[in-house]
Amino acid sequence: MEFVFPCERALDSYREAYAEDIAVNKGELQMLIHPDIAIARSESERKGEGLPAGYVPATTLWLVEGDRFIGRVNIRHQLTPSLLRFGGHIGYTIRPSEQGKGYGKLQLAMALDYCREHFGFEKVLVTCDDTNIRSAKTIEANGGVLQDKIENEIEPGVYALTRRYWIEL
């Protein structure tokens, strides 16, 4: 298992994972971006170029085994007031066919190591939906300390509790 920047080497497997994501997660719940823009978008986000309003520079890494895409991590280089409420420093997902196999815990541990090596963070914020027990356990297994649960407006008129965890680096 290794992290790579989004690349051609794993793009075919990423396409398969994207198809899985579409089949499982509808609309706004989709976790992966379209394969045709994934590589270029990750490069521009990392450089902070052409970001939409409210976005911050971010590093996207793919967890791969050989050429097989397993999951994605997005490390935001700074926090905005919005990211302090929902999103935090690190967002991550595992492709649907590989969930429940321990890859999330491994991937988050690797992301924390990456943050230690490449960023000057003393601690990172990682959030998850209050009902996402699998993600909460992943965060806690990696040293996450629950700060609080806050209500966020997910879409107009729809609210959900968000767990906010801090992990000391």
Secondary structure, DSSP 8 states (H G I E B T S, - for coil): -EEE-S-GGGHHHHHHHHHHHHHHS-GGG--S--HHHHHHHHHHHHHT-S--TT---EEEEEEEETTEEEEEEEEESS--HHHHHTT-SEEEEE-GGGTTSSHHHHHHHHHHHHHHHH---SEEEEEEETT-HHHHHHHHHTT-EEEEEEEEEEETTEEEEEEEEEEE-
